[in-house]
Amino acid sequence: MSIVFVALGGALGAGARYTISLIPVKTQFPILTLATNILGAILIGFVVGITDKKSDVSPNTVLFWKTGVCGGFTTFSTFSLEAYELLENKAYAIGGAYVALSVCCCIFGILLGKKLATIIG
């Protein structure tokens, strides 16, 4: 049953992300993606903050919002939460490495994926 909550939340999050992408903005800077990532980080922080304070929140509700909505809206929110928690727990080296590796490796992943598409396609 948990997967249903994740799927429904994911659909809502993905729909919201797509809706934001339709806002007509004339700039080379990816402001809508940045805004989406910031909103996703705020939302996942809010969800974690609420669930930390209220023990009566059902696991399916948490899955719906945290994994479903936030995950469908942007996985950057999960990355941001994990990086924040590492830094909050004073795991500065691990947190810094996680941030640097995530950004660098994902950019490299884009490059690799594009090269593979050129070779295969």
GROMACS elastic network, one bead per residue, 0.5 to 0.9 nm:
[ bonds ]
;  ai    aj funct       b0    kb
    1     4     6  0.54343   500
    1     5     6  0.70648   500
    1    60     6  0.84315   500
    2     5     6  0.53231   500
    2     6     6  0.64393   500
    2     7     6  0.86749   500
    2    59     6  0.84372   500
    2    60     6  0.59834   500
    2    63     6  0.72327   500
    2    64     6  0.83888   500
    3     7     6  0.59445   500
    3     8     6  0.84853   500
    3    60     6  0.89679   500
    3    63     6  0.85272   500
    3    64     6  0.89738   500
    4     7     6  0.50485   500
    4     8     6  0.60542   500
    4     9     6  0.84722   500
    4    64     6  0.85198   500
    5     8     6  0.52264   500
    5     9     6  0.60829   500
    5    10     6  0.83606   500
    5    60     6  0.62275   500
    5    61     6  0.74865   500
    5    63     6  0.64492   500
    5    65     6  0.86213   500
    5    68     6  0.70343   500
    6     9     6  0.51875   500
    6    10     6  0.58556   500
    6    11     6  0.85349   500
    6    60     6  0.80913   500
    6    63     6  0.57095   500
    6    65     6  0.79024   500
    6    66     6  0.85802   500
    6    67     6  0.61065   500
    6    69     6  0.76025   500
    6    71     6  0.87749   500
    7    11     6  0.61211   500
    7    12     6  0.86274   500
    7    64     6  0.77999   500
    7    68     6  0.61192   500
    7    69     6  0.86838   500
    7    72     6  0.87738   500
    8    11     6  0.51960   500
    8    12     6  0.63677   500
    8    13     6  0.87026   500
    8    64     6  0.70337   500
    8    68     6  0.67978   500
    8    69     6  0.79252   500
    9    12     6  0.50654   500
    9    13     6  0.61007   500
    9    14     6  0.85384   500
    9    63     6  0.80521   500
    9    65     6  0.61656   500
    9    66     6  0.84624   500
    9    67     6  0.75895   500
    9    70     6  0.78667   500
    9    71     6  0.82990   500
    9    72     6  0.71739   500
   10    13     6  0.50294   500
   10    14     6  0.59623   500
   10    15     6  0.83416   500
   10    64     6  0.76659   500
   10    65     6  0.85286   500
   10    67     6  0.74720   500
   10    70     6  0.73880   500
   10    71     6  0.63104   500
   10    73     6  0.72317   500
   11    14     6  0.51995   500
   11    15     6  0.59909   500
   11    16     6  0.85137   500
   11    68     6  0.75513   500
   11    69     6  0.72840   500
   11    72     6  0.65078   500
   11    73     6  0.86831   500
   12    15     6  0.51463   500
   12    16     6  0.61729   500
   12    17     6  0.86759   500
   12    68     6  0.79121   500
   12    69     6  0.59353   500
   12    72     6  0.72152   500
   12    73     6  0.78415   500
   13    16     6  0.50889   500
   13    17     6  0.61811   500
   13    18     6  0.86505   500
   13    65     6  0.88558   500
   13    68     6  0.69511   500
   13    70     6  0.61480   500
   13    71     6  0.70672   500
   13    74     6  0.77411   500
   14    17     6  0.50333   500
   14    18     6  0.61743   500
   14    19     6  0.85475   500
   14    69     6  0.75153   500
   14    70     6  0.88038   500
   14    71     6  0.82840   500
   14    74     6  0.79696   500
   15    18     6  0.51507   500
   15    19     6  0.61151   500
   15    20     6  0.87090   500
   15    72     6  0.81251   500
   15    73     6  0.77186   500
   16    19     6  0.50179   500
   16    20     6  0.62894   500
   16    21     6  0.86976   500
   16    69     6  0.89142   500
   16    72     6  0.86160   500
   16    73     6  0.65795   500
   17    20     6  0.52667   500
   17    21     6  0.63863   500
   17    33     6  0.86794   500
   17    36     6  0.68332   500
   17    72     6  0.78216   500
   17    73     6  0.52364   500
   17    74     6  0.76327   500
   18    21     6  0.50150   500
   18    22     6  0.66164   500
   18    73     6  0.85713   500
   19    22     6  0.53265   500
   19    23     6  0.73235   500
   20    23     6  0.56428   500
   20    32     6  0.68362   500
   20    33     6  0.85759   500
   20    35     6  0.89086   500
   20    36     6  0.74971   500
   21    24     6  0.79908   500
   21    32     6  0.63482   500
   21    33     6  0.76961   500
   21    36     6  0.88278   500
   22    25     6  0.86672   500
   23    32     6  0.79836   500
   25    31     6  0.82609   500
   25    32     6  0.80542   500
   26    29     6  0.89141   500
   27    30     6  0.73859   500
   27    31     6  0.77991   500
   28    31     6  0.83448   500
   29    32     6  0.86098   500
   29    34     6  0.89691   500
   30    33     6  0.55096   500
   30    34     6  0.62861   500
   30    35     6  0.86651   500
   31    35     6  0.59555   500
   31    36     6  0.84543   500
   32    36     6  0.59979   500
   32    37     6  0.85280   500
   33    37     6  0.61081   500
   33    38     6  0.85338   500
   34    37     6  0.51347   500
   34    38     6  0.61501   500
   34    39     6  0.85384   500
   35    38     6  0.50966   500
   35    39     6  0.60144   500
   35    40     6  0.84160   500
   36    39     6  0.50989   500
   36    40     6  0.59865   500
   36    41     6  0.85352   500
   36    73     6  0.74950   500
   36    74     6  0.72229   500
   37    41     6  0.61161   500
   37    42     6  0.86025   500
   37    73     6  0.82070   500
   37    74     6  0.62371   500
   37    75     6  0.83002   500
   37    76     6  0.59519   500
   37    77     6  0.63714   500
   38    41     6  0.50563   500
   38    42     6  0.62030   500
   38    43     6  0.85691   500
   38    76     6  0.86053   500
   38    77     6  0.76839   500
   39    42     6  0.50486   500
   39    43     6  0.60740   500
   39    44     6  0.86358   500
   39    77     6  0.82910   500
   40    43     6  0.50107   500
   40    44     6  0.61063   500
   40    45     6  0.83930   500
   40    69     6  0.88815   500
   40    70     6  0.59235   500
   40    71     6  0.85687   500
   40    73     6  0.65927   500
   40    74     6  0.61605   500
   40    75     6  0.82118   500
   40    76     6  0.73018   500
   40    77     6  0.50331   500
   40    78     6  0.84845   500
   41    44     6  0.52919   500
   41    45     6  0.60089   500
   41    46     6  0.84854   500
   41    70     6  0.82101   500
   41    74     6  0.85789   500
   41    76     6  0.72510   500
   41    78     6  0.74817   500
   41    79     6  0.87742   500
   41    80     6  0.63778   500
   41    81     6  0.71350   500
   42    45     6  0.51204   500
   42    46     6  0.61018   500
   42    47     6  0.86754   500
   42    77     6  0.78940   500
   43    46     6  0.50212   500
   43    47     6  0.61834   500
   43    48     6  0.86275   500
   43    65     6  0.85926   500
   43    66     6  0.83464   500
   43    70     6  0.71162   500
   43    77     6  0.79682   500
   44    48     6  0.61011   500
   44    49     6  0.83876   500
   44    65     6  0.77856   500
   44    66     6  0.59527   500
   44    70     6  0.63011   500
   44    77     6  0.62372   500
   44    78     6  0.73040   500
   44    80     6  0.89735   500
   44    81     6  0.73300   500
   45    48     6  0.51808   500
   45    49     6  0.59608   500
   45    50     6  0.85543   500
   45    77     6  0.83367   500
   45    81     6  0.70017   500
   46    50     6  0.60626   500
   46    51     6  0.85158   500
   47    50     6  0.52331   500
   47    51     6  0.61110   500
   47    52     6  0.84767   500
   47    62     6  0.74247   500
   47    65     6  0.70139   500
   47    66     6  0.66094   500
   48    51     6  0.51874   500
   48    52     6  0.59529   500
   48    53     6  0.86621   500
   48    62     6  0.84494   500
   48    66     6  0.78704   500
   48    81     6  0.89913   500
   49    52     6  0.52080   500
   49    53     6  0.64836   500
   49    54     6  0.87837   500
   50    53     6  0.53073   500
   50    54     6  0.61044   500
   50    57     6  0.85999   500
   51    54     6  0.50810   500
   51    55     6  0.64820   500
   51    56     6  0.81894   500
   51    57     6  0.62937   500
   51    62     6  0.75135   500
   52    55     6  0.69573   500
   54    57     6  0.61444   500
   55    58     6  0.82282   500
   57    60     6  0.84064   500
   57    61     6  0.66780   500
   57    62     6  0.71817   500
   58    61     6  0.52456   500
   58    62     6  0.65639   500
   58    63     6  0.87632   500
   59    62     6  0.50863   500
   59    63     6  0.61468   500
   59    64     6  0.85768   500
   60    64     6  0.59974   500
   60    65     6  0.86565   500
   61    64     6  0.50058   500
   61    65     6  0.63171   500
   61    66     6  0.83694   500
   62    65     6  0.53361   500
   62    66     6  0.55883   500
   62    67     6  0.74739   500
   62    68     6  0.87226   500
   63    66     6  0.53897   500
   63    67     6  0.50409   500
   63    68     6  0.61114   500
   63    69     6  0.85237   500
   64    67     6  0.61030   500
   64    69     6  0.61910   500
   64    70     6  0.85750   500
   65    68     6  0.54597   500
   65    70     6  0.61499   500
   65    71     6  0.83970   500
   66    69     6  0.61410   500
   66    70     6  0.52207   500
   66    71     6  0.67795   500
   66    78     6  0.82559   500
   67    70     6  0.58073   500
   67    72     6  0.76838   500
   67    75     6  0.88965   500
   67    78     6  0.83675   500
   68    71     6  0.51672   500
   68    72     6  0.57525   500
   68    73     6  0.82227   500
   69    72     6  0.51790   500
   69    73     6  0.58616   500
   69    74     6  0.84009   500
   70    74     6  0.58227   500
   70    75     6  0.68690   500
   70    76     6  0.87051   500
   70    77     6  0.65702   500
   70    78     6  0.75971   500
   71    74     6  0.52254   500
   71    76     6  0.81286   500
   71    77     6  0.74197   500
   71    78     6  0.72184   500
   72    75     6  0.71058   500
   73    76     6  0.87637   500
   73    77     6  0.84295   500
   74    77     6  0.59017   500
   74    78     6  0.78811   500
   75    78     6  0.53284   500
   75    79     6  0.65175   500
   75    80     6  0.86803   500
   76    80     6  0.59740   500
   76    81     6  0.85274   500
   77    80     6  0.50206   500
   77    81     6  0.61760   500
   77    82     6  0.86566   500
   78    81     6  0.50759   500
   78    82     6  0.61746   500
   78    83     6  0.85498   500
   79    82     6  0.52144   500
   79    83     6  0.61097   500
   79    84     6  0.84828   500
   79    98     6  0.89980   500
   79    99     6  0.83224   500
   79   102     6  0.84096   500
   80    83     6  0.51608   500
   80    84     6  0.59911   500
   80    85     6  0.85477   500
   80    99     6  0.86762   500
   81    84     6  0.50584   500
   81    85     6  0.61014   500
   81    86     6  0.86423   500
   82    85     6  0.51467   500
   82    86     6  0.62605   500
   82    87     6  0.86999   500
   82    95     6  0.83173   500
   82    98     6  0.89342   500
   83    86     6  0.51976   500
   83    87     6  0.62760   500
   83    88     6  0.84949   500
   83    94     6  0.88113   500
   83    95     6  0.54781   500
   83    96     6  0.79197   500
   83    98     6  0.69227   500
   83    99     6  0.66430   500
   84    87     6  0.51514   500
   84    88     6  0.58613   500
   84    89     6  0.84563   500
   84    95     6  0.77184   500
   85    89     6  0.60224   500
   85    90     6  0.85520   500
   85    91     6  0.85861   500
   85    95     6  0.82914   500
   86    89     6  0.51991   500
   86    90     6  0.64303   500
   86    91     6  0.51556   500
   86    92     6  0.68904   500
   86    93     6  0.89864   500
   86    94     6  0.70291   500
   86    95     6  0.51170   500
   86    96     6  0.87256   500
   86    98     6  0.89491   500
   87    91     6  0.53714   500
   87    92     6  0.53349   500
   87    93     6  0.86080   500
   87    94     6  0.82427   500
   87    95     6  0.56082   500
   87    96     6  0.80133   500
   88    91     6  0.74449   500
   88    92     6  0.84847   500
   89    92     6  0.81184   500
   90    93     6  0.85403   500
   90    95     6  0.84282   500
   91    94     6  0.54749   500
   91    95     6  0.58553   500
   91    96     6  0.83874   500
   92    96     6  0.57906   500
   92    97     6  0.82684   500
   93    96     6  0.51881   500
   93    97     6  0.59819   500
   93    98     6  0.84126   500
   94    97     6  0.50754   500
   94    98     6  0.59556   500
   94    99     6  0.86067   500
   95    98     6  0.50121   500
   95    99     6  0.62142   500
   95   100     6  0.85950   500
   96    99     6  0.51801   500
   96   100     6  0.60903   500
   96   101     6  0.83552   500
   97   100     6  0.51335   500
   97   101     6  0.57412   500
   97   102     6  0.81563   500
   98   101     6  0.52282   500
   98   102     6  0.57957   500
   98   103     6  0.84827   500
   99   102     6  0.52054   500
   99   103     6  0.62247   500
   99   104     6  0.85223   500
  100   103     6  0.54064   500
  100   104     6  0.59840   500
  100   105     6  0.81644   500
  101   104     6  0.51870   500
  101   105     6  0.54682   500
  101   106     6  0.79033   500
  102   105     6  0.54291   500
  102   106     6  0.58215   500
  102   107     6  0.84095   500
  103   106     6  0.53707   500
  103   107     6  0.61965   500
  103   108     6  0.85985   500
  104   107     6  0.52603   500
  104   108     6  0.61361   500
  104   109     6  0.84835   500
  105   109     6  0.58921   500
  105   110     6  0.86418   500
  106   110     6  0.63168   500
  106   111     6  0.87044   500
  107   110     6  0.51675   500
  107   111     6  0.65362   500
  107   112     6  0.87370   500
  108   111     6  0.50063   500
  108   112     6  0.60876   500
  108   113     6  0.84947   500
  109   113     6  0.59249   500
  109   114     6  0.84443   500
  110   113     6  0.50928   500
  110   114     6  0.61247   500
  110   115     6  0.85809   500
  111   114     6  0.52193   500
  111   115     6  0.62189   500
  111   116     6  0.86609   500
  112   115     6  0.50807   500
  112   116     6  0.61225   500
  112   117     6  0.85410   500
  113   116     6  0.50759   500
  113   117     6  0.61011   500
  113   118     6  0.86164   500
  114   117     6  0.50385   500
  114   118     6  0.62673   500
  114   119     6  0.87569   500
  115   118     6  0.50529   500
  115   119     6  0.62936   500
  115   120     6  0.86392   500
  116   119     6  0.50298   500
  116   120     6  0.59257   500
  116   121     6  0.78970   500
  117   120     6  0.52047   500
  117   121     6  0.51947   500
  118   121     6  0.53031   500
